[in-house]
Amino acid sequence: MQFYTYNYVIIHLSFSGDTAGEIDTRFSFCAIATLHFLGRLDAIDVVKAIEFIRNCYNFDGGFGTRPGSESHAGQVYSLFNVFKTNLY
């Protein structure tokens, strides 16, 4: 799992869930949580990953899949849990 997660890290520290390259903040949550549970957060720049997530925050208090996209409940649920775990 760690190998899979690490191989899909994109330069700005968003994560892709497949080989097609779809970027979604839910994938960021999955990758960060996986590395957290494996004790390997040192494999990524957590600050940059959190910066990407914060850039997806919208005026309505929600999060989108990427910066500028509309808020979605799936992103809010996932990303709330990133911040809740105090990973940064």
Backbone as ProteinMPNN parsed JSONL, in Angstrom:
{"seq_chain_A": "MQFYTYNYVIIHLSFSGDTAGEIDTRFSFCAIATLHFLGRLDAIDVVKAIEFIRNCYNFDGGFGTRPGSESHAGQVYSLFNVFKTNLY", "coords_chain_A": {"N_chain_A": [[0.816, -1.191, 0.0], [1.912, 1.254, 0.791], [3.845, 1.67, -1.198], [2.213, 1.958, -3.467], [0.763, 4.258, -2.745], [2.833, 6.164, -2.473], [3.874, 6.268, -5.071], [2.011, 7.713, -6.529], [2.17, 10.35, -5.882], [1.98, 13.721, -6.641], [3.686, 16.592, -7.905], [2.791, 19.046, -6.562], [1.881, 18.027, -4.237], [-0.658, 16.903, -4.206], [-2.817, 14.098, -4.551], [-3.278, 11.296, -6.665], [-5.781, 8.964, -7.6], [-5.677, 6.942, -9.431], [-4.23, 5.546, -12.46], [-4.916, 7.263, -14.466], [-4.684, 9.796, -13.566], [-6.494, 11.401, -12.162], [-7.185, 13.932, -9.893], [-8.071, 14.37, -6.564], [-9.233, 15.558, -3.504], [-10.063, 13.692, -1.661], [-8.46, 11.534, -2.198], [-6.106, 12.555, -1.271], [-6.616, 12.575, 1.476], [-6.829, 9.776, 1.891], [-4.228, 8.918, 1.216], [-2.596, 10.358, 3.057], [-3.644, 9.441, 5.497], [-3.099, 6.686, 5.253], [-0.259, 6.664, 5.145], [0.185, 7.762, 7.643], [-0.826, 5.747, 9.384], [0.954, 3.74, 8.737], [3.191, 4.747, 9.787], [4.845, 6.346, 8.26], [4.894, 9.061, 7.501], [7.024, 10.609, 6.994], [7.715, 10.167, 4.415], [6.57, 11.948, 2.713], [6.109, 15.483, 2.066], [4.501, 16.814, 4.462], [3.595, 19.353, 5.162], [3.339, 20.659, 2.679], [1.365, 19.038, 1.556], [-0.812, 19.565, 3.255], [-1.034, 22.265, 2.695], [-1.93, 22.164, 0.034], [-4.462, 21.039, 0.494], [-5.642, 23.038, 2.063], [-5.79, 25.035, 0.141], [-7.942, 24.199, -1.254], [-10.112, 24.915, 0.149], [-13.244, 26.515, 0.445], [-15.319, 29.503, 0.11], [-17.771, 28.969, 1.273], [-17.287, 27.391, 3.404], [-16.786, 24.774, 2.891], [-14.974, 22.117, 1.157], [-13.399, 21.577, -1.999], [-12.687, 19.306, -4.763], [-10.326, 20.058, -5.86], [-8.332, 23.094, -5.991], [-10.541, 25.815, -6.408], [-12.728, 24.323, -7.229], [-16.174, 23.258, -6.743], [-17.685, 22.92, -3.476], [-18.064, 19.836, -1.706], [-19.732, 17.258, 0.03], [-18.356, 14.839, 0.507], [-15.674, 15.575, 0.369], [-15.541, 17.386, 2.497], [-16.049, 15.721, 4.715], [-13.871, 13.897, 4.533], [-11.581, 15.595, 4.606], [-11.91, 17.013, 6.945], [-11.259, 15.039, 8.726], [-8.526, 14.757, 8.231], [-7.497, 17.121, 9.358], [-8.424, 16.777, 11.931], [-6.894, 14.688, 12.966], [-4.521, 15.831, 13.639], [-2.148, 15.861, 12.039], [-0.375, 17.663, 11.038]], "CA_chain_A": [[0.0, 0.0, 0.0], [2.777, 2.43, 0.851], [4.448, 1.838, -2.521], [1.158, 2.484, -4.328], [0.489, 5.633, -2.335], [3.989, 7.01, -2.756], [4.073, 6.413, -6.511], [1.051, 8.615, -7.137], [2.331, 11.705, -5.368], [2.216, 14.689, -7.711], [4.612, 17.628, -7.444], [2.233, 19.99, -5.599], [1.449, 17.21, -3.107], [-1.998, 16.35, -4.269], [-2.674, 12.676, -4.823], [-4.143, 10.737, -7.693], [-6.278, 7.659, -7.191], [-5.551, 5.956, -10.499], [-3.185, 5.855, -13.445], [-5.4, 8.313, -15.361], [-4.229, 11.071, -13.008], [-7.554, 12.192, -11.544], [-6.803, 14.492, -8.591], [-9.235, 14.547, -5.709], [-8.767, 15.707, -2.134], [-10.322, 12.454, -0.914], [-7.254, 10.717, -2.366], [-5.119, 13.124, -0.346], [-6.938, 12.031, 2.796], [-6.47, 8.345, 1.927], [-2.768, 8.785, 1.203], [-2.053, 10.854, 4.324], [-4.054, 8.512, 6.564], [-2.35, 5.437, 5.075], [1.121, 6.876, 5.583], [0.134, 7.968, 9.101], [-0.979, 4.45, 10.041], [2.176, 2.972, 8.49], [4.302, 5.42, 10.447], [5.753, 6.8, 7.204], [4.612, 10.423, 7.04], [8.289, 11.192, 6.556], [7.867, 9.892, 2.98], [6.035, 13.091, 1.966], [6.175, 16.794, 2.709], [3.163, 16.965, 5.03], [3.232, 20.766, 5.115], [2.858, 20.942, 1.319], [0.106, 18.316, 1.375], [-1.826, 20.343, 3.964], [-1.18, 23.513, 1.934], [-2.806, 21.85, -1.094], [-5.81, 20.863, 1.021], [-6.149, 24.366, 2.458], [-6.106, 25.765, -1.088], [-9.219, 23.678, -1.756], [-11.149, 25.441, 1.041], [-14.108, 27.465, -0.256], [-15.973, 30.57, 0.874], [-18.948, 28.458, 1.981], [-16.845, 26.562, 4.516], [-16.541, 23.41, 2.431], [-13.777, 21.845, 0.365], [-13.604, 20.995, -3.316], [-11.742, 18.257, -5.142], [-9.078, 20.766, -6.174], [-8.572, 24.533, -5.822], [-11.508, 26.432, -7.308], [-13.899, 23.486, -7.535], [-17.256, 23.427, -5.778], [-17.648, 22.122, -2.247], [-18.75, 18.546, -1.775], [-19.781, 16.645, 1.359], [-17.311, 13.816, 0.616], [-14.422, 16.254, 0.667], [-15.631, 17.952, 3.845], [-15.897, 14.606, 5.648], [-12.507, 13.374, 4.465], [-10.562, 16.565, 4.989], [-12.088, 17.285, 8.37], [-10.52, 13.993, 9.43], [-7.094, 15.058, 8.142], [-7.19, 18.147, 10.361], [-8.764, 16.223, 13.248], [-5.846, 13.791, 13.432], [-3.339, 16.634, 14.0], [-0.997, 15.339, 11.304], [0.519, 18.742, 10.635]], "C_chain_A": [[0.862, 1.258, 0.0], [3.393, 2.708, -0.514], [3.443, 2.455, -3.479], [0.903, 3.95, -4.016], [1.621, 6.561, -2.747], [4.166, 7.252, -4.257], [3.101, 7.36, -7.177], [1.096, 10.027, -6.557], [2.679, 12.617, -6.542], [2.97, 15.866, -7.101], [4.018, 18.571, -6.399], [1.588, 19.283, -4.407], [-0.046, 17.008, -3.038], [-1.783, 14.881, -4.619], [-3.688, 12.242, -5.86], [-4.554, 9.337, -7.269], [-6.152, 6.582, -8.241], [-4.482, 6.386, -11.493], [-3.626, 6.917, -14.439], [-5.044, 9.701, -14.847], [-5.309, 11.941, -12.405], [-7.119, 12.635, -10.15], [-8.07, 14.784, -7.807], [-8.728, 14.623, -4.276], [-9.083, 14.492, -1.265], [-9.136, 11.505, -1.037], [-6.142, 11.236, -1.457], [-5.351, 12.591, 1.055], [-6.495, 10.575, 2.9], [-4.961, 8.154, 2.004], [-2.16, 9.209, 2.533], [-2.404, 9.9, 5.463], [-3.279, 7.202, 6.472], [-0.923, 5.579, 5.563], [1.189, 7.104, 7.095], [0.073, 6.62, 9.821], [0.241, 3.553, 9.845], [3.387, 3.576, 9.201], [5.32, 5.963, 9.461], [5.402, 8.184, 6.662], [5.88, 11.129, 6.59], [8.522, 10.998, 5.057], [7.338, 11.035, 2.113], [6.296, 14.372, 2.735], [4.764, 17.105, 3.206], [2.699, 18.42, 4.957], [2.687, 21.128, 3.737], [1.534, 20.242, 1.042], [-1.044, 19.067, 2.042], [-2.075, 21.661, 3.244], [-2.102, 23.288, 0.731], [-4.254, 21.738, -0.618], [-6.415, 22.207, 1.411], [-6.498, 25.213, 1.238], [-7.421, 25.313, -1.707], [-10.394, 24.133, -0.891], [-11.926, 26.529, 0.311], [-14.789, 28.438, 0.69], [-17.161, 30.069, 1.691], [-18.59, 27.53, 3.143], [-16.568, 25.125, 4.149], [-15.233, 23.297, 1.669], [-14.184, 21.262, -0.977], [-12.566, 19.929, -3.602], [-10.368, 18.811, -5.451], [-9.352, 22.258, -6.011], [-9.538, 25.077, -6.868], [-12.721, 25.584, -7.633], [-14.925, 23.599, -6.414], [-17.112, 22.498, -4.575], [-18.491, 20.864, -2.413], [-18.665, 17.896, -0.401], [-18.69, 15.587, 1.543], [-15.96, 14.424, 0.958], [-14.433, 16.806, 2.084], [-15.395, 16.86, 4.879], [-14.449, 14.126, 5.691], [-11.487, 14.348, 5.021], [-10.709, 17.026, 6.43], [-11.269, 16.274, 9.169], [-9.013, 14.166, 9.316], [-6.723, 16.046, 9.234], [-7.44, 17.628, 11.775], [-7.65, 15.356, 13.822], [-4.56, 14.506, 13.808], [-2.074, 16.099, 13.324], [0.006, 16.429, 10.97], [1.059, 19.488, 11.812]], "O_chain_A": [[0.567, 2.217, -0.714], [3.457, 3.861, -0.94], [3.781, 3.375, -4.224], [0.836, 4.783, -4.92], [1.379, 7.628, -3.31], [4.57, 8.343, -4.661], [3.348, 7.78, -8.308], [0.157, 10.805, -6.729], [3.569, 12.312, -7.336], [2.889, 16.096, -5.894], [4.697, 18.874, -5.418], [0.829, 19.896, -3.658], [-0.631, 16.947, -1.957], [-0.668, 14.479, -4.95], [-4.805, 12.755, -5.921], [-3.773, 8.61, -6.654], [-6.482, 5.425, -7.983], [-3.904, 7.466, -11.371], [-2.797, 7.43, -15.191], [-5.094, 10.675, -15.598], [-5.067, 13.122, -12.155], [-6.731, 11.809, -9.324], [-9.019, 15.37, -8.328], [-7.876, 13.827, -3.879], [-8.437, 14.285, -0.238], [-8.833, 10.759, -0.106], [-5.338, 10.461, -0.938], [-4.409, 12.201, 1.745], [-5.861, 10.183, 3.879], [-4.474, 7.323, 2.771], [-1.308, 8.509, 3.08], [-1.555, 9.589, 6.299], [-2.848, 6.663, 7.491], [-0.424, 4.73, 6.302], [2.145, 6.683, 7.747], [0.833, 6.381, 10.759], [0.531, 2.704, 10.688], [4.469, 2.989, 9.213], [6.51, 6.038, 9.766], [5.598, 8.446, 5.475], [5.817, 12.136, 5.884], [9.433, 11.602, 4.491], [7.622, 11.089, 0.916], [6.659, 14.344, 3.911], [3.931, 17.603, 2.448], [1.521, 18.68, 4.712], [1.68, 21.829, 3.636], [0.671, 20.798, 0.362], [-2.125, 19.192, 1.465], [-3.213, 22.128, 3.19], [-2.958, 24.124, 0.44], [-5.164, 22.277, -1.249], [-7.58, 22.475, 1.116], [-7.417, 26.03, 1.301], [-7.952, 25.982, -2.593], [-11.541, 23.778, -1.166], [-11.334, 27.371, -0.364], [-14.832, 28.229, 1.903], [-17.52, 30.681, 2.697], [-19.47, 26.957, 3.785], [-16.157, 24.335, 4.999], [-14.481, 24.265, 1.552], [-15.181, 20.548, -1.084], [-11.677, 19.676, -2.789], [-9.362, 18.114, -5.318], [-10.514, 22.649, -5.901], [-9.377, 24.831, -8.064], [-13.66, 26.076, -8.257], [-14.6, 23.98, -5.289], [-16.497, 21.435, -4.658], [-19.478, 20.835, -3.147], [-17.63, 17.978, 0.26], [-18.153, 15.454, 2.643], [-15.194, 13.86, 1.74], [-13.435, 16.702, 2.797], [-14.623, 17.052, 5.818], [-13.874, 13.97, 6.768], [-10.627, 13.97, 5.817], [-9.721, 17.391, 7.066], [-10.656, 16.625, 10.177], [-8.285, 13.76, 10.221], [-5.748, 15.839, 9.957], [-6.734, 18.007, 12.709], [-7.481, 15.295, 15.04], [-3.605, 13.868, 14.25], [-1.049, 15.911, 13.98], [1.152, 16.119, 10.643], [1.831, 20.432, 11.643]]}, "name": "protein", "num_of_chains": 1, "seq": "MQFYTYNYVIIHLSFSGDTAGEIDTRFSFCAIATLHFLGRLDAIDVVKAIEFIRNCYNFDGGFGTRPGSESHAGQVYSLFNVFKTNLY"}
